[in-house]
Amino acid sequence: MGAITYDTEIPSSIPAAKMFKALVLDADTLIPKIMPQAVKKVEILEGDGGVGTVKLIHFGEGSQFKSVKHRVDALDTENLMHSYSIIEGDALMGVIESIIYHVKIVPTKDGGCICKNRSIYHTKDGVEISEEKIKEGKERAMAMFKAIEAYLHANA
């Protein structure tokens, strides 16, 4: 099994705690509300939302995928950190074992924040993922972040 890691940093004018709440704690209801074309609904299959929780995310009409299973690996509300894994689903395209995401929202001196995201793609043996596929994933994540940011600005 191989691994491909990439890091992304996205600045925002939204305060860190508010962004963490929207991006992590309220995401299961907020994202389907503001981006129904991307995520139709989120079901909790196991757990209470904390570490170990397994969720089934149903993608919307605008997605090429149907669903994924997502497992919460770490949740630290004090330090604004969240780790989760995509462990099943057609978004893994039959070539990825899992995708692990580590998210940390860091406050900035101007009252905003930086969303630091590390994504680790664990591929099946002998499989290469194209830069294009990784770029598509980065663009979807950026669009979701920016949609949440816009929603928070509009509903401040």
C-alpha positions as MATLAB code, in Angstrom:
seq = 'MGAITYDTEIPSSIPAAKMFKALVLDADTLIPKIMPQAVKKVEILEGDGGVGTVKLIHFGEGSQFKSVKHRVDALDTENLMHSYSIIEGDALMGVIESIIYHVKIVPTKDGGCICKNRSIYHTKDGVEISEEKIKEGKERAMAMFKAIEAYLHANA';
ca = [
       0.000    0.000    0.000;
       1.311    3.410   -0.949;
       0.505    6.799    0.537;
       0.228   10.220   -1.027;
       0.142   13.200    1.347;
      -0.693   16.791    0.600;
      -1.133   19.841    2.798;
      -3.424   22.793    2.201;
      -3.771   26.073    4.071;
      -6.827   28.257    3.501;
      -7.019   31.690    5.141;
     -10.355   33.122    6.279;
     -11.613   36.278    7.955;
     -14.007   34.154   10.084;
     -12.919   33.708   13.742;
     -11.334   30.286   14.357;
     -13.879   28.950   16.887;
     -16.804   29.961   14.672;
     -15.222   28.315   11.613;
     -14.484   25.111   13.558;
     -18.070   24.937   14.792;
     -19.441   25.308   11.247;
     -16.835   23.205    9.431;
     -16.688   20.357   11.963;
     -19.352   20.393   14.676;
     -22.325   21.577   12.572;
     -21.188   20.212    9.201;
     -23.647   17.281    9.095;
     -26.616   19.657    8.974;
     -25.004   22.817    7.602;
     -23.391   21.418    4.432;
     -26.584   19.729    3.110;
     -28.391   23.029    3.780;
     -25.941   25.292    1.939;
     -24.569   22.819   -0.640;
     -27.334   20.252   -1.356;
     -25.837   19.596   -4.797;
     -22.698   18.322   -3.041;
     -24.097   16.570    0.056;
     -27.731   15.458    0.272;
     -27.689   14.091    3.833;
     -25.517   12.613    6.561;
     -26.599    9.605    8.652;
     -24.911    8.461   11.854;
     -24.517    4.682   11.628;
     -22.594    4.196   14.896;
     -21.659    6.458   17.784;
     -22.700    9.816   19.165;
     -20.728   12.168   16.918;
     -17.480   11.818   18.882;
     -14.412    9.678   18.262;
     -15.313    6.331   16.693;
     -18.534    7.601   15.135;
     -19.217    6.206   11.660;
     -21.308    8.316    9.297;
     -22.790    7.602    5.882;
     -22.581   10.672    3.677;
     -25.003   10.704    0.749;
     -23.798   12.955   -2.057;
     -26.133   15.265   -3.960;
     -27.163   15.396   -7.603;
     -24.063   17.406   -8.536;
     -21.662   14.671   -7.439;
     -20.277   11.860   -9.561;
     -20.325    9.660   -6.435;
     -23.208    8.185   -4.397;
     -21.882    7.871   -0.857;
     -18.960    7.300    1.504;
     -18.496    6.017    5.031;
     -16.642    8.477    7.222;
     -15.134    7.610   10.626;
     -14.270   10.235   13.257;
     -10.712    9.445   14.431;
     -10.032   12.462   16.678;
     -11.983   15.493   17.858;
     -10.391   18.195   20.010;
     -12.757   21.137   20.413;
     -10.328   23.033   22.677;
      -7.477   22.997   20.158;
      -9.811   23.141   17.130;
      -8.519   19.873   15.653;
     -10.419   17.106   13.866;
      -9.239   13.929   12.142;
     -11.426   11.599   10.131;
     -11.125    8.840    7.564;
     -13.078    7.907    4.468;
     -13.209    4.131    4.891;
     -15.724    2.949    2.262;
     -17.621    4.180   -0.756;
     -17.511    4.753   -4.470;
     -15.447    7.953   -4.015;
     -12.501    5.642   -3.243;
     -12.811    4.569   -6.908;
     -11.655    1.018   -6.195;
      -8.026    2.167   -6.054;
      -7.836    3.826   -2.626;
      -7.915    1.895    0.654;
      -8.757    4.994    2.698;
      -8.275    8.740    2.889;
      -7.297   10.287    6.212;
      -7.855   13.986    6.861;
      -6.301   16.016    9.667;
      -7.865   19.466   10.071;
      -6.671   22.215   12.405;
      -8.182   25.683   12.549;
      -5.559   28.182   13.710;
      -6.527   31.681   14.914;
      -4.742   34.603   13.244;
      -3.798   37.957   14.777;
      -6.392   39.792   12.664;
      -9.254   37.822   14.236;
      -9.616   35.371   11.351;
      -8.133   31.924   10.946;
      -6.192   29.542    8.751;
      -7.624   26.120    8.016;
      -4.710   23.685    7.850;
      -5.614   20.395    6.201;
      -3.438   17.337    5.662;
      -4.883   14.661    3.384;
      -3.320   11.211    3.194;
      -4.450    8.929    0.387;
      -3.664    5.265    1.109;
      -3.685    3.550   -2.276;
      -3.989   -0.130   -3.014;
      -0.759   -1.920   -3.991;
       0.566   -0.938   -7.397;
      -1.904    1.922   -7.880;
      -0.947    5.487   -8.761;
      -3.324    8.421   -8.369;
      -3.021   11.154  -10.949;
      -2.283   14.734   -9.957;
      -5.541   15.598  -11.736;
      -7.590   13.450   -9.309;
      -5.849   15.033   -6.313;
      -6.446   18.484   -7.782;
     -10.164   17.673   -8.187;
     -10.356   16.669   -4.519;
      -8.574   19.848   -3.424;
     -10.944   21.982   -5.520;
     -14.039   20.308   -4.018;
     -12.700   20.852   -0.491;
     -11.888   24.506   -1.269;
     -15.383   25.073   -2.723;
     -16.985   23.612    0.400;
     -14.806   25.740    2.699;
     -15.592   28.896    0.716;
     -19.348   28.099    0.708;
     -19.289   27.711    4.505;
     -17.300   30.931    4.826;
     -19.803   32.809    2.610;
     -22.717   31.404    4.618;
     -21.121   32.532    7.897;
     -20.529   36.043    6.500;
     -24.121   36.278    5.211;
     -25.582   35.014    8.492;
     -23.320   36.849   10.947;
];
